[in-house]
């Protein structure tokens, strides 16, 4: 690859309105899909088995938690890819996993769930269920 290609590519995405719009749409779609999946896993999606009932206390907080978590994961993945492209050390998978662990390391567990540490679940997220 030519030197500085990533810098030039990022500049092109940032300065070309049509490309920037497509990048933002793709990122937003990924975040929405992940947020929907997490909300369903947590039982806060209206169509989830035994899922949210409008007005039930805590549903909005749990749904927000799923959306925030999705945003953190998408941001961590983006940062990891940029880091890996600059340094090319280790595997991309390992770098993404490390970035996601860093992003969620400060999360406080929802009541009744485990703290984030290594691969422990947060409110049913990542517990393999």
C-alpha positions in Angstrom: 0.0 0.0 0.0 1.2 3.5 -0.7 2.5 5.4 2.3 -0.1 7.6 4.0 -3.0 5.9 2.1 -5.1 5.6 5.3 -4.6 9.3 6.1 -5.6 10.2 2.5 -8.6 7.9 2.6 -9.8 9.3 5.9 -9.4 12.8 4.5 -11.4 11.9 1.4 -14.2 10.4 3.5 -14.3 13.5 5.7 -14.2 16.0 2.9 -16.4 14.4 0.3 -20.0 14.9 1.4 -21.4 11.8 -0.4 -18.8 9.5 1.0 -19.0 10.9 4.5 -22.8 10.5 4.4 -22.4 6.8 3.3 -19.9 6.2 6.1 -22.3 7.7 8.7 -25.2 5.7 7.4 -23.3 2.5 7.6 -22.0 3.2 11.1 -25.5 4.2 12.2 -27.0 1.1 10.8 -24.5 -1.1 12.6 -25.2 0.7 15.9 -29.0 0.5 15.5 -28.9 -3.2 14.7 -26.6 -4.0 17.6 -28.8 -1.8 19.9 -31.9 -3.7 18.8 -30.3 -7.1 19.4 -29.1 -6.0 22.8 -32.5 -4.6 23.7 -34.1 -7.9 22.7 -31.5 -9.9 24.7 -32.3 -7.7 27.7 -36.0 -8.2 27.2 -36.6 -4.5 26.6 -37.6 -4.7 23.0 -41.4 -4.7 22.6 -41.3 -7.9 20.4 -39.0 -9.8 22.8 -40.4 -12.9 24.5 -41.7 -11.6 27.8 -40.4 -8.2 26.6 -41.1 -4.7 27.6 -44.5 -3.5 28.4 -45.1 0.2 27.9 -44.9 2.1 31.1 -43.2 -0.7 33.1 -40.6 0.9 35.4 -37.1 0.4 34.3 -37.8 -0.4 30.7 -36.6 2.9 29.4 -33.4 2.7 31.5 -32.7 -0.8 30.2 -33.3 0.2 26.6 -31.1 3.2 27.0 -28.4 1.0 28.5 -28.6 -1.2 25.4 -28.3 1.8 23.1 -25.4 3.3 25.0 -23.6 -0.1 25.0 -24.1 -0.4 21.3 -22.6 3.0 20.7 -19.6 2.2 22.8 -19.0 -1.0 21.0 -19.3 0.6 17.5 -17.0 3.4 18.6 -14.4 1.0 20.1 -14.5 -1.1 16.9 -13.9 2.0 14.8 -11.0 3.1 17.0 -9.5 -0.4 17.0 -9.5 -0.6 13.2 -7.9 2.8 12.9 -5.2 1.8 15.5 -4.5 -1.6 13.7 -4.3 0.1 10.3 -1.7 2.5 11.7 0.5 0.0 13.6 -0.3 -3.4 12.0 0.7 -5.2 15.2 -1.2 -8.2 16.4 -4.4 -9.4 14.7 -7.4 -7.1 14.0 -9.6 -9.5 16.0 -7.4 -9.2 19.1 -7.2 -5.4 18.8 -11.0 -5.1 18.5 -11.5 -7.3 21.5 -9.1 -5.3 23.6 -10.8 -2.0 22.5 -14.2 -3.3 23.4 -13.0 -4.5 26.8 -11.5 -1.1 27.4 -14.7 0.6 26.4 -16.9 -1.4 28.7 -14.5 -1.7 31.6 -16.0 1.3 33.5 -19.6 0.1 33.2 -21.5 -0.2 36.4 -23.6 -3.4 36.4 -27.3 -3.1 36.4 -28.8 -4.4 39.6 -28.7 -8.1 39.8 -26.0 -8.5 37.2 -22.2 -9.0 37.2 -19.6 -6.3 36.7 -17.7 -6.2 33.5 -14.4 -8.0 33.7 -12.8 -10.1 31.0 -15.7 -12.0 29.5 -18.3 -11.7 32.3 -21.8 -10.7 31.2 -23.4 -7.3 31.8 -27.2 -7.6 32.2 -27.3 -10.7 30.0 -25.0 -9.2 27.3 -22.2 -11.6 26.4 -23.3 -14.5 28.6 -23.9 -16.8 25.7 -27.7 -17.1 26.3 
